[in-house]
Amino acid sequence: MTVRIRWQEPLCTALLATTMIGACPASAVAQPAPGSDGYVHVSPDGTVLGPDPYYPKDGNGGYDVDNYSLALDYAPYSMLLSGRATITATATQDLNRFDLDLRGLTVRSVTVGGVAAAFRRAGEHELVITPRTPLAKGERFTVVVGYDGRPEPIVTARGRVGWLAAYGDSAVATGQPRSAMTWFPVNGTEADKATLRVSVTVLDEFSVLGNGSQVSDGPAGLGRHTITWSEETALAPSTAMLGIGRWEVEKITLPGGRTAINAYHPCAVDKREIGGKLPEVLEFLTGKFGDYPQSAAGGLFLDRSLGYTHGAQTRPVYGRSATIADLVYATAYQWWGAGVSGKMWRDALMAESVARYAVWLWDETKNGVDLDRRYREMVAKVSGDAGFWAPKLTDPGKGTEFAPTTKAVLMVHALRRLIGDDAFFQIMAGFPMINPQGNQNWHDFELYVSAMTQRDLGEFNHAWLDGTVRPPDELLFPRK
């Protein structure tokens, strides 16, 4: 993380005015500095990697968030959201100013440590905050932001992400990347994971679904109630979700006796057959990836098309076209995605590739699919398609972070065939556990695979991960 220091030197005004001969001893006093606008990534060996090249203004330096506590009030017929975000963080440098990410919405007030702070908006989504008293490195502090307005989604290549609302009906916060900043002020980097508590006041006819577990539901005046959800396992901003609607809620029993919560839009109750398979899917995936890493499980099934499935932590969000494959993918994402997350958005396919490959594993076991045959057929279809092979898996490009997903899944199968099932499944279960609920990048993954296999996989990585052309046959069809 870059620390910028400003220096001040006293001016020798008196000496200059009297033309006295002599030296004015200069003194340099380090002053608290602003946190960086854009989270600056630093490797474990201290190498400064810089901001995320795709979204350099996302995230902020100078502090680490410990917890977000949101008190929201939503009016479905005006589609207005009022919020009070209480953010607990720790300063990582002497800090006289810092930013949060909030897209749109009107900020009404900001306090730091209970004292009113100066604030202004800048750029696309910066909320710039200047506390009355600078913060010392290591100081734990609390920021409270009052805000309101009609949240707007962000349009991406896969579909709209962020706050999606329908008049008089549901409002859902979902999708990635960058979705969280559309509905609450956040340090918008995957590298700053924090716990999340959300209380929502709505009409009695509406229910609320969030990350983690529901902790309360109480009256809030005539015809209204307040529902609170809390996720005590730190999550990346892109895995936060919220669902406000007339949901039909069901509880199902998981292996080991735990309870999962699924919710369905009234026009999506036909998806109960898919949601009901969660216990079987969880049991299958724990056999591949190890113990389930999250505190809760379940899902939200919508009546609208999303263009994607959002593997939100503990509670994925499914669109109208969801299938069993989406359930398997989103559940696998709890290990590979929510459990171990990328450091920057160019790392998105590292976790995404394995979560998607979990669907292949399901088909292999449950449906008797010959994966080698599937792989060969898919390679044959795209063998001469230069556009298919052109994106780098390690750097697919801004706005196309998930576009080469099929190429990434083929890579996972090729890797499995190269190193053999024993090593492959050890890696599938082991990599998320070396830094539980943490962040890794492609380089970390390459080092881990090499260490676990005791092999130099440089040619494979160069051809598949960094390559922009069809890999040679010996790497397309490797033998252990």
C-alpha positions in Angstrom: 0.0 0.0 0.0 1.5 3.3 -1.0 2.0 5.9 1.7 2.3 9.4 0.5 4.0 11.9 2.9 3.8 15.6 2.5 6.8 17.7 3.8 6.7 21.2 5.2 9.8 23.4 5.6 9.8 26.7 7.5 10.5 29.8 5.4 13.5 31.9 6.5 11.4 35.1 6.1 13.1 37.2 8.7 16.6 36.4 7.5 15.7 37.1 3.9 14.1 40.4 4.9 17.1 41.7 6.8 19.7 40.3 4.3 21.5 38.6 7.2 24.2 36.1 6.2 23.6 32.7 7.7 21.8 29.5 7.3 18.3 28.7 8.3 18.2 25.2 9.6 15.5 23.3 7.8 13.3 20.9 9.7 11.1 18.2 8.1 8.0 17.1 9.9 6.0 14.2 8.5 2.3 15.0 8.3 -0.7 12.7 8.0 -1.4 12.0 4.4 -4.5 11.3 2.3 -5.3 7.6 1.6 -4.8 6.6 -2.0 -7.7 7.0 -4.4 -7.7 3.4 -5.7 -6.5 0.5 -3.7 -2.8 -0.1 -4.1 -1.9 -3.8 -4.2 1.3 -5.0 -2.7 2.7 -8.5 -3.0 3.8 -10.5 0.1 7.5 -9.7 -0.7 6.8 -6.0 -0.6 6.6 -5.4 -4.3 4.1 -2.7 -5.1 1.8 -4.0 -7.8 -0.3 -0.8 -8.1 -4.1 -0.3 -8.4 -6.3 -2.8 -10.3 -5.6 -2.0 -13.9 -9.2 -2.5 -14.9 -10.7 -0.3 -12.3 -7.9 1.8 -10.8 -10.3 4.1 -8.9 -12.0 1.2 -7.1 -11.1 0.6 -3.5 -9.1 3.0 -1.4 -5.9 3.0 0.6 -5.1 4.1 4.1 -7.4 1.8 6.0 -8.8 -1.7 6.3 -12.5 -2.2 6.9 -13.5 -4.6 9.7 -17.3 -4.4 9.5 -20.2 -2.8 7.6 -23.4 -2.3 9.5 -26.3 -1.0 7.3 -29.6 0.3 8.4 -31.8 0.6 5.3 -35.4 1.7 4.7 -36.9 0.8 1.3 -40.2 2.1 -0.2 -41.1 -0.2 -3.1 -43.7 2.1 -4.6 -41.4 5.2 -4.8 -38.3 2.9 -5.1 -36.5 5.2 -2.7 -33.7 3.8 -0.5 -32.6 5.6 2.7 -29.5 4.3 4.4 -27.2 4.8 7.4 -23.9 2.9 7.0 -21.8 2.4 10.0 -18.3 1.4 8.9 -15.7 0.2 11.4 -12.1 0.3 10.1 -8.4 0.5 11.1 -6.1 3.1 9.8 -3.0 1.6 8.1 -1.2 5.0 7.9 -1.4 8.4 9.5 -4.5 9.6 7.7 -6.0 13.1 7.2 -8.4 12.1 4.4 -9.8 9.0 2.9 -12.3 7.8 0.3 -15.2 5.4 0.1 -16.9 4.2 -3.1 -20.5 5.1 -3.6 -22.1 5.4 -7.0 -25.0 7.9 -7.3 -27.3 8.4 -4.3 -27.2 11.6 -2.2 -25.0 11.8 0.9 -26.6 13.7 3.7 -24.1 13.5 6.5 -20.8 11.9 7.5 -19.3 11.5 10.9 -15.9 10.1 12.0 -15.6 9.0 15.6 -19.0 10.7 16.3 -17.8 14.1 15.1 -19.1 15.7 11.9 -16.6 15.4 9.0 -16.2 17.4 5.8 -17.1 15.4 2.7 -17.4 15.9 -1.1 -18.1 13.8 -4.1 -15.5 13.3 -6.8 -15.3 11.4 -10.1 -17.6 8.5 -10.9 -18.1 7.2 -7.4 -15.7 8.7 -4.8 -16.9 9.9 -1.5 -14.0 12.0 -0.1 -14.0 12.3 3.7 -11.9 14.7 5.8 -12.2 14.0 9.5 -11.9 16.9 11.9 -8.9 15.2 13.6 -6.4 13.2 11.6 -6.3 9.5 12.3 -3.1 7.8 13.6 -1.8 4.6 12.1 -3.3 1.6 13.8 -6.2 3.6 15.1 -9.6 1.9 15.0 -12.3 4.3 13.9 -16.0 4.4 13.0 -17.5 6.3 10.0 -21.2 6.9 9.7 -22.7 7.9 6.4 -26.3 9.0 5.9 -27.5 8.7 2.3 -30.6 8.2 0.2 -31.9 8.1 -3.4 -32.9 5.7 -6.1 -30.0 3.3 -6.7 -29.1 2.6 -10.3 -27.5 -0.6 -11.6 -24.3 -0.7 -13.7 -24.5 -2.1 -17.2 -21.9 -4.8 -18.0 -21.2 -7.2 -20.8 -23.0 -9.9 -18.9 -26.0 -7.8 -17.9 -26.9 -5.3 -15.3 -25.3 -5.6 -11.8 -25.9 -3.8 -8.6 -29.4 -2.6 -7.4 -32.2 -4.0 -9.6 -35.7 -2.8 -8.7 -39.2 -3.2 -10.1 -42.0 -0.7 -9.2 -44.1 -2.0 -6.3 -42.2 -5.3 -6.3 -38.8 -6.7 -5.5 -35.5 -4.9 -5.2 -32.3 -7.1 -5.4 -28.6 -6.2 -5.1 -26.6 -8.7 -7.1 -23.9 -9.4 -9.6 -20.3 -8.6 -10.1 -18.0 -6.7 -10.4 -18.6 -3.4 -8.7 -22.2 -4.1 -7.5 -21.8 -3.1 -3.8 -21.1 0.5 -4.5 -24.6 1.0 -6.0 -26.3 0.5 -2.6 -23.9 1.3 0.2 -20.5 3.1 0.7 -17.8 0.6 0.5 -14.0 0.1 0.1 -14.6 -1.4 -3.3 -11.7 -3.9 -3.6 -11.8 -7.6 -3.3 -8.7 -7.4 -1.1 -10.5 -5.7 1.8 -13.0 -8.3 3.1 -15.2 -7.5 6.0 -18.2 -8.7 7.9 -21.6 -7.4 7.0 -24.8 -6.7 9.0 -27.9 -5.4 7.2 -31.1 -4.2 8.7 -34.0 -3.4 6.3 -37.3 -1.7 7.2 -40.0 -2.6 4.8 -43.8 -3.1 4.5 -45.1 -6.1 6.4 -46.0 -7.8 3.1 -42.3 -7.9 2.1 -39.5 -10.1 3.4 -35.8 -9.7 3.2 -33.0 -12.1 2.3 -29.3 -11.4 2.9 -25.9 -12.9 3.4 -25.3 -15.1 6.4 -28.2 -15.7 8.9 -31.3 -13.9 9.9 -30.9 -12.6 13.4 -34.1 -10.7 14.0 -37.5 -9.6 12.7 -39.4 -7.0 14.7 -42.2 -4.4 14.3 -41.2 -1.0 13.1 -44.5 1.0 13.3 -47.8 0.6 11.6 -47.7 -1.9 8.8 -43.9 -2.2 8.7 -41.1 -4.4 10.2 -37.3 -4.5 10.4 -35.4 -7.6 9.4 -31.7 -8.0 10.2 -29.2 -10.4 8.5 -25.6 -10.8 9.6 -22.7 -12.5 7.9 -19.9 -13.0 10.5 -17.4 -14.4 8.0 -15.6 -11.6 6.2 -16.7 -11.3 2.6 -15.5 -9.5 -0.5 -17.8 -6.6 -1.6 -18.7 -8.4 -4.9 -20.1 -11.3 -2.9 -22.6 -9.2 -1.0 -26.3 -9.5 -1.9 -29.7 -8.3 -0.7 -33.2 -9.3 -1.7 -36.4 -7.4 -0.8 -39.6 -8.9 -2.1 -42.7 -11.0 -1.5 -40.6 -14.1 -1.3 -41.8 -17.6 -0.7 -39.3 -18.9 1.8 -38.5 -22.5 2.6 -36.0 -24.2 4.9 -34.3 -27.4 3.9 -32.1 -29.7 5.9 -28.5 -30.2 4.9 -26.1 -33.1 5.5 -25.1 -32.9 9.2 -28.4 -31.4 10.2 -27.8 -27.7 9.4 -30.6 -25.7 7.8 -30.4 -23.9 4.5 -32.8 -21.1 3.5 -34.1 -20.8 -0.1 -36.4 -18.0 -1.2 -38.4 -17.8 -4.5 -40.2 -15.0 -6.3 -43.9 -16.1 -6.6 -43.4 -16.4 -10.3 -40.3 -18.6 -9.8 -41.7 -21.3 -7.5 -41.1 -23.8 -10.3 -37.4 -23.5 -9.3 -38.1 -25.3 -6.0 -37.0 -28.6 -7.7 -33.6 -27.0 -8.4 -33.3 -25.4 -5.0 -34.3 -28.6 -3.3 -31.2 -30.4 -4.7 -28.9 -28.2 -2.6 -28.3 -30.9 0.0 -27.2 -33.4 -2.7 -25.0 -30.8 -4.4 -23.4 -29.8 -1.1 -22.7 -33.4 -0.2 -21.2 -34.0 -3.6 -18.9 -30.9 -3.5 -17.7 -31.5 0.0 -16.4 -34.8 -1.4 -14.4 -32.9 -4.0 -13.4 -29.7 -2.2 -13.5 -30.6 1.5 -15.6 -29.1 4.3 -18.1 -26.4 3.3 -16.3 -23.1 4.1 -19.3 -20.8 4.8 -21.5 -20.1 7.8 -24.8 -20.6 6.0 -26.3 -21.8 2.7 -29.3 -21.3 0.4 -30.3 -19.2 -2.5 -32.6 -16.6 -4.0 -34.5 -17.5 -7.2 -35.8 -14.6 -9.2 -38.5 -14.2 -11.9 -36.2 -12.0 -14.1 -33.4 -12.8 -16.4 -30.0 -11.7 -15.2 -27.5 -13.0 -17.8 -25.5 -14.6 -15.0 -25.7 -16.5 -11.7 -24.2 -14.6 -8.8 -22.3 -16.7 -6.4 -23.0 -14.4 -3.4 -21.4 -15.6 -0.2 -23.8 -18.0 1.6 -26.7 -17.0 -0.6 -26.3 -17.1 -4.4 -28.8 -15.3 -6.6 -30.3 -17.1 -9.6 -32.1 -15.7 -12.6 -35.2 -17.0 -14.4 -33.3 -19.5 -16.6 -31.4 -21.1 -13.8 -30.7 -24.9 -14.0 -29.1 -27.5 -11.9 -25.8 -26.5 -13.5 -26.1 -23.0 -12.0 -26.8 -24.5 -8.6 -23.7 -26.6 -8.8 -21.6 -23.7 -10.0 -22.8 -21.2 -7.4 -22.4 -23.7 -4.6 -18.8 -24.5 -5.8 -18.2 -20.8 -5.8 -18.5 -20.8 -2.1 -15.1 -22.5 -2.1 -13.7 -21.1 -5.3 -14.8 -17.5 -5.5 -16.3 -16.5 -2.1 -13.8 -18.6 -0.2 -10.6 -17.9 -2.1 -11.1 -14.7 -4.1 -8.9 -13.0 -6.7 -6.8 -10.0 -5.7 -7.6 -8.0 -8.8 -10.3 -8.4 -11.4 -7.8 -9.8 -14.0 -7.7 -12.8 -11.6 -11.4 -13.4 -11.9 -11.1 -16.6 -14.0 -8.7 -18.2 -11.5 -11.6 -19.1 -9.2 -14.3 -19.0 -11.8 -12.7 -21.7 -13.9 -12.8 -24.2 -11.1 -16.3 -23.3 -10.0 -17.5 -23.8 -13.6 -15.5 -27.1 -13.9 -17.4 -28.4 -10.8 -20.4 -28.7 -13.2 -18.3 -31.0 -15.3 -17.5 -33.1 -12.2 -21.2 -33.3 -11.4 -22.0 -34.4 -14.9 -19.3 -37.0 -14.8 -20.5 -38.5 -11.6 -24.3 -38.0 -11.7 -25.0 -38.2 -15.4 -22.2 -40.5 -16.6 -20.7 -38.0 -19.0 -17.4 -38.9 -20.5 -15.5 -35.7 -19.9 -12.6 -36.6 -22.2 -15.0 -37.0 -25.0 -16.8 -33.7 -24.1 -13.4 -32.0 -24.0 -12.3 -33.3 -27.4 -15.5 -32.4 -29.0 -15.4 -28.8 -27.6 -11.7 -28.4 -28.7 -12.6 -29.7 -32.2 -15.3 -27.0 -32.5 -13.0 -24.1 -31.6 -9.7 -25.4 -32.8 -9.5 -23.0 -35.7 -11.3 -20.1 -34.0 -8.5 -17.5 -33.3 -10.9 -15.3 -31.4 -11.7 -18.1 -28.9 -8.0 -18.6 -28.0 -7.0 -14.9 -28.1 -7.9 -13.8 -24.6 -5.4 -14.4 -21.9 -6.9 -16.2 -18.9 -4.5 -14.2 -16.6 -5.6 -10.9 -18.2 -8.9 -11.2 -20.1 -9.5 -7.4 -20.2 -11.7 -4.8 -18.6 -15.4 -5.5 -19.1 -14.6 -9.0 -20.4 -13.4 -10.5 -17.1 -15.7 -13.5 -17.5 -15.8 -13.8 -21.3 -13.3 -16.6 -21.9 -14.9 -18.8 -19.2 -15.1 -21.8 -21.6 -11.4 -21.6 -22.4 -10.7 -21.5 -18.7 -12.8 -24.6 -18.1 -10.9 -26.4 -20.9 -7.7 -25.4 -19.2 -8.8 -27.0 -15.9 -9.5 -30.3 -17.6 -6.2 -30.2 -19.5 -4.5 -29.6 -16.2 -6.3 -32.5 -14.6 -5.2 -34.8 -17.4 -1.6 -33.5 -17.1 -1.1 -34.0 -13.4 -3.5 -36.9 -12.7 -6.5 -37.1 -10.5 -4.7 -37.6 -7.2 -2.8 -34.4 -7.4 -5.6 -32.5 -9.1 -8.2 -33.1 -6.3 -5.6 -32.4 -3.6 -5.1 -29.0 -5.3 -8.9 -28.5 -5.6 -9.4 -29.0 -1.9 -6.1 -27.5 -0.7 -5.7 -24.2 -2.5 -8.7 -22.5 -0.9 -7.4 -23.6 2.5 -4.0 -22.1 2.4 -5.5 -18.7 2.9 -9.2 -19.3 4.0 -11.5 -16.5 3.0 -8.5 -14.7 1.6 -7.2 -13.5 -1.7 -4.9 -15.1 -4.2 -3.9 -14.4 -7.8 -2.8 -16.5 -10.8 0.8 -16.4 -9.7 -0.1 -17.8 -6.3 -2.1 -20.6 -8.1 0.8 -21.4 -10.4 3.3 -21.6 -7.5 0.9 -23.9 -5.5 0.3 -26.3 -8.4 4.0 -26.5 -9.1 4.8 -27.2 -5.5 2.1 -29.8 -5.1 3.1 -31.7 -8.2 6.8 -31.1 -7.9 6.8 -30.3 -11.6 7.9 -27.4 -13.8 4.6 -26.4 -15.5 6.0 -23.3 -17.2 5.2 -24.5 -20.7 1.6 -25.4 -19.7 1.1 -22.1 -17.9 2.6 -20.1 -20.8 0.4 -21.8 -23.4 -2.9 -22.0 -21.4 -2.9 -19.1 -19.0 -0.8 -16.5 -20.8 -1.3 -17.7 -24.4 -3.2 -16.0 -27.1 -3.3 -18.9 -29.6 -4.3 -22.5 -29.6 -2.0 -24.5 -27.4 0.1 -27.2 -29.1 -1.3 -30.7 -29.2 0.9 -32.0 -26.5 -0.6 -29.4 -24.1 -4.1 -29.7 -25.5 -4.1 -33.5 -25.0 -1.5 -34.1 -22.3 -0.8 -37.4 -20.7 0.2 -37.7 -17.1 
